[in-house]
């Protein structure tokens, strides 16, 4: 298993969408929300993710495709 810590920034149109749930279900990624701030127009989440490297890469691709800004924290993939 690999670990990744990221900061996700959600644009207004994605605030009410179940993006993290979809990430978990579609790619078999275990997620842990460490910090978050969600307002009417923008939201961000610091998220820890545990999965295979392939699942994490596919999950990051999914986040990019739906329009979530991803900032990798702590130096990237571990494990």
PDB file as gemmi writes it, atoms N, CA and C in Angstrom:
CRYST1    1.000    1.000    1.000  90.00  90.00  90.00 P 1                      
ATOM      1  N   UNK A   1       0.839  -1.183   0.000  1.00  0.00           N  
ATOM      2  CA  UNK A   1       0.000   0.000   0.000  1.00  0.00           C  
ATOM      3  C   UNK A   1       0.887   1.249   0.000  1.00  0.00           C  
ATOM      4  N   UNK A   2       0.420   2.256  -0.674  1.00  0.00           N  
ATOM      5  CA  UNK A   2       1.105   3.538  -0.720  1.00  0.00           C  
ATOM      6  C   UNK A   2       0.239   4.575  -0.018  1.00  0.00           C  
ATOM      7  N   UNK A   3       0.882   5.629   0.442  1.00  0.00           N  
ATOM      8  CA  UNK A   3       0.172   6.712   1.119  1.00  0.00           C  
ATOM      9  C   UNK A   3       0.452   8.013   0.399  1.00  0.00           C  
ATOM     10  N   UNK A   4      -0.544   8.880   0.426  1.00  0.00           N  
ATOM     11  CA  UNK A   4      -0.400  10.184  -0.194  1.00  0.00           C  
ATOM     12  C   UNK A   4      -1.217  11.177   0.609  1.00  0.00           C  
ATOM     13  N   UNK A   5      -0.648  12.361   0.830  1.00  0.00           N  
ATOM     14  CA  UNK A   5      -1.355  13.434   1.537  1.00  0.00           C  
ATOM     15  C   UNK A   5      -1.477  14.593   0.552  1.00  0.00           C  
ATOM     16  N   UNK A   6      -2.700  15.078   0.369  1.00  0.00           N  
ATOM     17  CA  UNK A   6      -2.963  16.123  -0.614  1.00  0.00           C  
ATOM     18  C   UNK A   6      -3.887  17.189  -0.036  1.00  0.00           C  
ATOM     19  N   UNK A   7      -3.817  18.361  -0.631  1.00  0.00           N  
ATOM     20  CA  UNK A   7      -4.800  19.405  -0.357  1.00  0.00           C  
ATOM     21  C   UNK A   7      -5.646  19.533  -1.612  1.00  0.00           C  
ATOM     22  N   UNK A   8      -6.948  19.325  -1.458  1.00  0.00           N  
ATOM     23  CA  UNK A   8      -7.884  19.428  -2.572  1.00  0.00           C  
ATOM     24  C   UNK A   8      -8.644  20.740  -2.456  1.00  0.00           C  
ATOM     25  N   UNK A   9      -8.704  21.492  -3.543  1.00  0.00           N  
ATOM     26  CA  UNK A   9      -9.478  22.728  -3.574  1.00  0.00           C  
ATOM     27  C   UNK A   9     -10.605  22.546  -4.583  1.00  0.00           C  
ATOM     28  N   UNK A  10     -11.832  22.752  -4.096  1.00  0.00           N  
ATOM     29  CA  UNK A  10     -13.028  22.509  -4.883  1.00  0.00           C  
ATOM     30  C   UNK A  10     -13.624  23.821  -5.364  1.00  0.00           C  
ATOM     31  N   UNK A  11     -13.893  23.947  -6.674  1.00  0.00           N  
ATOM     32  CA  UNK A  11     -14.591  25.130  -7.169  1.00  0.00           C  
ATOM     33  C   UNK A  11     -16.066  25.079  -6.762  1.00  0.00           C  
ATOM     34  N   UNK A  12     -16.730  26.201  -6.875  1.00  0.00           N  
ATOM     35  CA  UNK A  12     -18.125  26.336  -6.440  1.00  0.00           C  
ATOM     36  C   UNK A  12     -19.045  25.249  -6.983  1.00  0.00           C  
ATOM     37  N   UNK A  13     -18.879  24.871  -8.246  1.00  0.00           N  
ATOM     38  CA  UNK A  13     -19.795  23.899  -8.852  1.00  0.00           C  
ATOM     39  C   UNK A  13     -19.612  22.478  -8.303  1.00  0.00           C  
ATOM     40  N   UNK A  14     -18.532  22.222  -7.581  1.00  0.00           N  
ATOM     41  CA  UNK A  14     -18.297  20.883  -7.020  1.00  0.00           C  
ATOM     42  C   UNK A  14     -18.524  20.796  -5.512  1.00  0.00           C  
ATOM     43  N   UNK A  15     -18.868  21.905  -4.877  1.00  0.00           N  
ATOM     44  CA  UNK A  15     -19.009  21.935  -3.418  1.00  0.00           C  
ATOM     45  C   UNK A  15     -20.001  20.882  -2.921  1.00  0.00           C  
ATOM     46  N   UNK A  16     -21.093  20.696  -3.625  1.00  0.00           N  
ATOM     47  CA  UNK A  16     -22.131  19.769  -3.162  1.00  0.00           C  
ATOM     48  C   UNK A  16     -22.048  18.388  -3.798  1.00  0.00           C  
ATOM     49  N   UNK A  17     -21.002  18.139  -4.589  1.00  0.00           N  
ATOM     50  CA  UNK A  17     -20.838  16.844  -5.245  1.00  0.00           C  
ATOM     51  C   UNK A  17     -20.064  15.878  -4.339  1.00  0.00           C  
ATOM     52  N   UNK A  18     -20.375  14.585  -4.386  1.00  0.00           N  
ATOM     53  CA  UNK A  18     -19.702  13.603  -3.522  1.00  0.00           C  
ATOM     54  C   UNK A  18     -18.361  13.125  -4.099  1.00  0.00           C  
ATOM     55  N   UNK A  19     -17.451  14.051  -4.330  1.00  0.00           N  
ATOM     56  CA  UNK A  19     -16.193  13.745  -5.003  1.00  0.00           C  
ATOM     57  C   UNK A  19     -15.337  12.775  -4.180  1.00  0.00           C  
ATOM     58  N   UNK A  20     -15.196  13.002  -2.885  1.00  0.00           N  
ATOM     59  CA  UNK A  20     -14.362  12.128  -2.058  1.00  0.00           C  
ATOM     60  C   UNK A  20     -14.997  10.745  -1.942  1.00  0.00           C  
ATOM     61  N   UNK A  21     -16.310  10.685  -1.821  1.00  0.00           N  
ATOM     62  CA  UNK A  21     -17.009   9.397  -1.805  1.00  0.00           C  
ATOM     63  C   UNK A  21     -16.735   8.642  -3.110  1.00  0.00           C  
ATOM     64  N   UNK A  22     -16.867   9.323  -4.240  1.00  0.00           N  
ATOM     65  CA  UNK A  22     -16.608   8.689  -5.540  1.00  0.00           C  
ATOM     66  C   UNK A  22     -15.160   8.208  -5.638  1.00  0.00           C  
ATOM     67  N   UNK A  23     -14.236   8.986  -5.130  1.00  0.00           N  
ATOM     68  CA  UNK A  23     -12.825   8.611  -5.124  1.00  0.00           C  
ATOM     69  C   UNK A  23     -12.631   7.295  -4.375  1.00  0.00           C  
ATOM     70  N   UNK A  24     -13.291   7.175  -3.238  1.00  0.00           N  
ATOM     71  CA  UNK A  24     -13.192   5.969  -2.419  1.00  0.00           C  
ATOM     72  C   UNK A  24     -13.814   4.767  -3.112  1.00  0.00           C  
ATOM     73  N   UNK A  25     -15.010   4.927  -3.640  1.00  0.00           N  
ATOM     74  CA  UNK A  25     -15.743   3.809  -4.241  1.00  0.00           C  
ATOM     75  C   UNK A  25     -15.154   3.370  -5.580  1.00  0.00           C  
ATOM     76  N   UNK A  26     -14.818   4.310  -6.434  1.00  0.00           N  
ATOM     77  CA  UNK A  26     -14.349   3.971  -7.781  1.00  0.00           C  
ATOM     78  C   UNK A  26     -12.936   3.392  -7.798  1.00  0.00           C  
ATOM     79  N   UNK A  27     -12.088   3.832  -6.852  1.00  0.00           N  
ATOM     80  CA  UNK A  27     -10.674   3.483  -6.933  1.00  0.00           C  
ATOM     81  C   UNK A  27     -10.171   2.706  -5.714  1.00  0.00           C  
ATOM     82  N   UNK A  28     -11.072   2.339  -4.817  1.00  0.00           N  
ATOM     83  CA  UNK A  28     -10.720   1.549  -3.633  1.00  0.00           C  
ATOM     84  C   UNK A  28      -9.606   2.235  -2.834  1.00  0.00           C  
ATOM     85  N   UNK A  29      -9.795   3.530  -2.588  1.00  0.00           N  
ATOM     86  CA  UNK A  29      -8.839   4.336  -1.833  1.00  0.00           C  
ATOM     87  C   UNK A  29      -9.426   4.593  -0.448  1.00  0.00           C  
ATOM     88  N   UNK A  30      -8.634   4.313   0.572  1.00  0.00           N  
ATOM     89  CA  UNK A  30      -9.034   4.631   1.944  1.00  0.00           C  
ATOM     90  C   UNK A  30      -8.666   6.096   2.183  1.00  0.00           C  
ATOM     91  N   UNK A  31      -9.660   6.899   2.573  1.00  0.00           N  
ATOM     92  CA  UNK A  31      -9.423   8.322   2.768  1.00  0.00           C  
ATOM     93  C   UNK A  31      -9.605   8.705   4.230  1.00  0.00           C  
ATOM     94  N   UNK A  32      -8.877   9.739   4.626  1.00  0.00           N  
ATOM     95  CA  UNK A  32      -8.974  10.280   5.970  1.00  0.00           C  
ATOM     96  C   UNK A  32      -8.887  11.797   5.864  1.00  0.00           C  
ATOM     97  N   UNK A  33      -9.966  12.492   6.198  1.00  0.00           N  
ATOM     98  CA  UNK A  33      -9.975  13.948   6.147  1.00  0.00           C  
ATOM     99  C   UNK A  33      -9.269  14.474   7.392  1.00  0.00           C  
ATOM    100  N   UNK A  34      -8.197  15.229   7.184  1.00  0.00           N  
ATOM    101  CA  UNK A  34      -7.405  15.760   8.289  1.00  0.00           C  
ATOM    102  C   UNK A  34      -7.803  17.184   8.654  1.00  0.00           C  
ATOM    103  N   UNK A  35      -8.150  17.985   7.674  1.00  0.00           N  
ATOM    104  CA  UNK A  35      -8.624  19.360   7.886  1.00  0.00           C  
ATOM    105  C   UNK A  35      -9.514  19.706   6.716  1.00  0.00           C  
ATOM    106  N   UNK A  36     -10.418  20.644   6.952  1.00  0.00           N  
ATOM    107  CA  UNK A  36     -11.302  21.056   5.861  1.00  0.00           C  
ATOM    108  C   UNK A  36     -11.925  22.413   6.171  1.00  0.00           C  
ATOM    109  N   UNK A  37     -12.269  23.112   5.108  1.00  0.00           N  
ATOM    110  CA  UNK A  37     -13.021  24.354   5.213  1.00  0.00           C  
ATOM    111  C   UNK A  37     -13.898  24.427   3.969  1.00  0.00           C  
ATOM    112  N   UNK A  38     -15.196  24.421   4.172  1.00  0.00           N  
ATOM    113  CA  UNK A  38     -16.130  24.466   3.048  1.00  0.00           C  
ATOM    114  C   UNK A  38     -17.051  25.659   3.236  1.00  0.00           C  
ATOM    115  N   UNK A  39     -17.083  26.509   2.218  1.00  0.00           N  
ATOM    116  CA  UNK A  39     -17.959  27.676   2.218  1.00  0.00           C  
ATOM    117  C   UNK A  39     -18.837  27.612   0.982  1.00  0.00           C  
ATOM    118  N   UNK A  40     -19.663  28.609   0.785  1.00  0.00           N  
ATOM    119  CA  UNK A  40     -20.623  28.592  -0.322  1.00  0.00           C  
ATOM    120  C   UNK A  40     -19.943  28.589  -1.690  1.00  0.00           C  
ATOM    121  N   UNK A  41     -18.821  29.278  -1.839  1.00  0.00           N  
ATOM    122  CA  UNK A  41     -18.202  29.448  -3.151  1.00  0.00           C  
ATOM    123  C   UNK A  41     -16.937  28.622  -3.378  1.00  0.00           C  
ATOM    124  N   UNK A  42     -16.317  28.144  -2.327  1.00  0.00           N  
ATOM    125  CA  UNK A  42     -15.077  27.386  -2.463  1.00  0.00           C  
ATOM    126  C   UNK A  42     -14.898  26.505  -1.231  1.00  0.00           C  
ATOM    127  N   UNK A  43     -14.163  25.424  -1.413  1.00  0.00           N  
ATOM    128  CA  UNK A  43     -13.873  24.547  -0.279  1.00  0.00           C  
ATOM    129  C   UNK A  43     -12.526  23.891  -0.466  1.00  0.00           C  
ATOM    130  N   UNK A  44     -11.885  23.537   0.635  1.00  0.00           N  
ATOM    131  CA  UNK A  44     -10.631  22.794   0.551  1.00  0.00           C  
ATOM    132  C   UNK A  44     -10.618  21.716   1.622  1.00  0.00           C  
ATOM    133  N   UNK A  45      -9.868  20.661   1.341  1.00  0.00           N  
ATOM    134  CA  UNK A  45      -9.752  19.516   2.240  1.00  0.00           C  
ATOM    135  C   UNK A  45      -8.309  19.036   2.208  1.00  0.00           C  
ATOM    136  N   UNK A  46      -7.715  18.799   3.380  1.00  0.00           N  
ATOM    137  CA  UNK A  46      -6.444  18.091   3.458  1.00  0.00           C  
ATOM    138  C   UNK A  46      -6.809  16.631   3.672  1.00  0.00           C  
ATOM    139  N   UNK A  47      -6.406  15.797   2.738  1.00  0.00           N  
ATOM    140  CA  UNK A  47      -6.858  14.410   2.689  1.00  0.00           C  
ATOM    141  C   UNK A  47      -5.673  13.456   2.656  1.00  0.00           C  
ATOM    142  N   UNK A  48      -5.710  12.443   3.515  1.00  0.00           N  
ATOM    143  CA  UNK A  48      -4.750  11.356   3.449  1.00  0.00           C  
ATOM    144  C   UNK A  48      -5.393  10.224   2.671  1.00  0.00           C  
ATOM    145  N   UNK A  49      -4.627   9.612   1.784  1.00  0.00           N  
ATOM    146  CA  UNK A  49      -5.147   8.521   0.969  1.00  0.00           C  
ATOM    147  C   UNK A  49      -4.205   7.328   1.067  1.00  0.00           C  
ATOM    148  N   UNK A  50      -4.771   6.139   1.260  1.00  0.00           N  
ATOM    149  CA  UNK A  50      -4.016   4.880   1.289  1.00  0.00           C  
ATOM    150  C   UNK A  50      -4.589   3.949   0.236  1.00  0.00           C  
ATOM    151  N   UNK A  51      -3.726   3.435  -0.633  1.00  0.00           N  
ATOM    152  CA  UNK A  51      -4.153   2.512  -1.691  1.00  0.00           C  
ATOM    153  C   UNK A  51      -2.908   2.036  -2.428  1.00  0.00           C  
ATOM    154  N   UNK A  52      -3.102   1.239  -3.461  1.00  0.00           N  
ATOM    155  CA  UNK A  52      -1.979   0.884  -4.318  1.00  0.00           C  
ATOM    156  C   UNK A  52      -1.542   2.129  -5.086  1.00  0.00           C  
ATOM    157  N   UNK A  53      -0.298   2.118  -5.556  1.00  0.00           N  
ATOM    158  CA  UNK A  53       0.181   3.270  -6.333  1.00  0.00           C  
ATOM    159  C   UNK A  53      -0.682   3.500  -7.566  1.00  0.00           C  
ATOM    160  N   UNK A  54      -1.066   2.415  -8.217  1.00  0.00           N  
ATOM    161  CA  UNK A  54      -1.903   2.538  -9.416  1.00  0.00           C  
ATOM    162  C   UNK A  54      -3.250   3.173  -9.082  1.00  0.00           C  
ATOM    163  N   UNK A  55      -3.868   2.749  -7.992  1.00  0.00           N  
ATOM    164  CA  UNK A  55      -5.155   3.317  -7.588  1.00  0.00           C  
ATOM    165  C   UNK A  55      -5.014   4.804  -7.271  1.00  0.00           C  
ATOM    166  N   UNK A  56      -3.933   5.166  -6.584  1.00  0.00           N  
ATOM    167  CA  UNK A  56      -3.720   6.577  -6.262  1.00  0.00           C  
ATOM    168  C   UNK A  56      -3.525   7.409  -7.525  1.00  0.00           C  
ATOM    169  N   UNK A  57      -2.752   6.906  -8.469  1.00  0.00           N  
ATOM    170  CA  UNK A  57      -2.549   7.633  -9.729  1.00  0.00           C  
ATOM    171  C   UNK A  57      -3.857   7.796 -10.487  1.00  0.00           C  
ATOM    172  N   UNK A  58      -4.665   6.736 -10.530  1.00  0.00           N  
ATOM    173  CA  UNK A  58      -5.967   6.820 -11.196  1.00  0.00           C  
ATOM    174  C   UNK A  58      -6.892   7.778 -10.460  1.00  0.00           C  
ATOM    175  N   UNK A  59      -6.839   7.771  -9.132  1.00  0.00           N  
ATOM    176  CA  UNK A  59      -7.647   8.689  -8.347  1.00  0.00           C  
ATOM    177  C   UNK A  59      -7.259  10.138  -8.584  1.00  0.00           C  
ATOM    178  N   UNK A  60      -5.962  10.410  -8.662  1.00  0.00           N  
ATOM    179  CA  UNK A  60      -5.506  11.766  -8.950  1.00  0.00           C  
ATOM    180  C   UNK A  60      -5.943  12.213 -10.339  1.00  0.00           C  
ATOM    181  N   UNK A  61      -5.914  11.304 -11.292  1.00  0.00           N  
ATOM    182  CA  UNK A  61      -6.375  11.614 -12.644  1.00  0.00           C  
ATOM    183  C   UNK A  61      -7.866  11.963 -12.630  1.00  0.00           C  
ATOM    184  N   UNK A  62      -8.652  11.180 -11.880  1.00  0.00           N  
ATOM    185  CA  UNK A  62     -10.086  11.446 -11.736  1.00  0.00           C  
ATOM    186  C   UNK A  62     -10.320  12.842 -11.151  1.00  0.00           C  
ATOM    187  N   UNK A  63      -9.604  13.189 -10.085  1.00  0.00           N  
ATOM    188  CA  UNK A  63      -9.780  14.499  -9.464  1.00  0.00           C  
ATOM    189  C   UNK A  63      -9.486  15.614 -10.455  1.00  0.00           C  
ATOM    190  N   UNK A  64      -8.431  15.455 -11.230  1.00  0.00           N  
ATOM    191  CA  UNK A  64      -8.087  16.444 -12.247  1.00  0.00           C  
ATOM    192  C   UNK A  64      -9.190  16.554 -13.302  1.00  0.00           C  
ATOM    193  N   UNK A  65      -9.699  15.417 -13.731  1.00  0.00           N  
ATOM    194  CA  UNK A  65     -10.732  15.405 -14.777  1.00  0.00           C  
ATOM    195  C   UNK A  65     -12.025  16.087 -14.326  1.00  0.00           C  
ATOM    196  N   UNK A  66     -12.388  15.963 -13.054  1.00  0.00           N  
ATOM    197  CA  UNK A  66     -13.636  16.584 -12.587  1.00  0.00           C  
ATOM    198  C   UNK A  66     -13.449  18.048 -12.205  1.00  0.00           C  
ATOM    199  N   UNK A  67     -12.190  18.515 -12.140  1.00  0.00           N  
ATOM    200  CA  UNK A  67     -11.947  19.934 -11.903  1.00  0.00           C  
ATOM    201  C   UNK A  67     -11.512  20.301 -10.494  1.00  0.00           C  
ATOM    202  N   UNK A  68     -11.045  19.323  -9.728  1.00  0.00           N  
ATOM    203  CA  UNK A  68     -10.526  19.594  -8.390  1.00  0.00           C  
ATOM    204  C   UNK A  68      -9.039  19.928  -8.513  1.00  0.00           C  
ATOM    205  N   UNK A  69      -8.618  21.014  -7.872  1.00  0.00           N  
ATOM    206  CA  UNK A  69      -7.198  21.376  -7.848  1.00  0.00           C  
ATOM    207  C   UNK A  69      -6.520  20.531  -6.780  1.00  0.00           C  
ATOM    208  N   UNK A  70      -5.421  19.865  -7.149  1.00  0.00           N  
ATOM    209  CA  UNK A  70      -4.718  18.964  -6.240  1.00  0.00           C  
ATOM    210  C   UNK A  70      -3.313  19.489  -5.981  1.00  0.00           C  
ATOM    211  N   UNK A  71      -2.986  19.629  -4.703  1.00  0.00           N  
ATOM    212  CA  UNK A  71      -1.633  19.998  -4.294  1.00  0.00           C  
ATOM    213  C   UNK A  71      -1.091  18.870  -3.421  1.00  0.00           C  
ATOM    214  N   UNK A  72      -0.038  18.218  -3.874  1.00  0.00           N  
ATOM    215  CA  UNK A  72       0.546  17.127  -3.096  1.00  0.00           C  
ATOM    216  C   UNK A  72       1.365  17.703  -1.952  1.00  0.00           C  
ATOM    217  N   UNK A  73       1.179  17.160  -0.761  1.00  0.00           N  
ATOM    218  CA  UNK A  73       1.875  17.588   0.442  1.00  0.00           C  
ATOM    219  C   UNK A  73       2.871  16.524   0.871  1.00  0.00           C  
ATOM    220  N   UNK A  74       3.824  16.864   1.703  1.00  0.00           N  
ATOM    221  CA  UNK A  74       4.761  15.905   2.302  1.00  0.00           C  
ATOM    222  C   UNK A  74       5.598  15.147   1.285  1.00  0.00           C  
ATOM    223  N   UNK A  75       5.870  15.694   0.125  1.00  0.00           N  
ATOM    224  CA  UNK A  75       6.791  15.059  -0.802  1.00  0.00           C  
ATOM    225  C   UNK A  75       6.233  13.990  -1.725  1.00  0.00           C  
ATOM    226  N   UNK A  76       4.933  13.791  -1.766  1.00  0.00           N  
ATOM    227  CA  UNK A  76       4.353  12.849  -2.727  1.00  0.00           C  
ATOM    228  C   UNK A  76       4.101  11.471  -2.172  1.00  0.00           C  
ATOM    229  N   UNK A  77       4.106  10.479  -3.061  1.00  0.00           N  
ATOM    230  CA  UNK A  77       3.780   9.091  -2.700  1.00  0.00           C  
ATOM    231  C   UNK A  77       4.778   8.503  -1.716  1.00  0.00           C  
ATOM    232  N   UNK A  78       4.249   7.775  -0.747  1.00  0.00           N  
ATOM    233  CA  UNK A  78       5.077   7.040   0.208  1.00  0.00           C  
ATOM    234  C   UNK A  78       4.689   5.581   0.153  1.00  0.00           C  
ATOM    235  N   UNK A  79       5.647   4.725   0.286  1.00  0.00           N  
ATOM    236  CA  UNK A  79       5.326   3.295   0.379  1.00  0.00           C  
ATOM    237  C   UNK A  79       5.762   2.570  -0.772  1.00  0.00           C  
TER     238      UNK A  79                                                      
END                                                                             
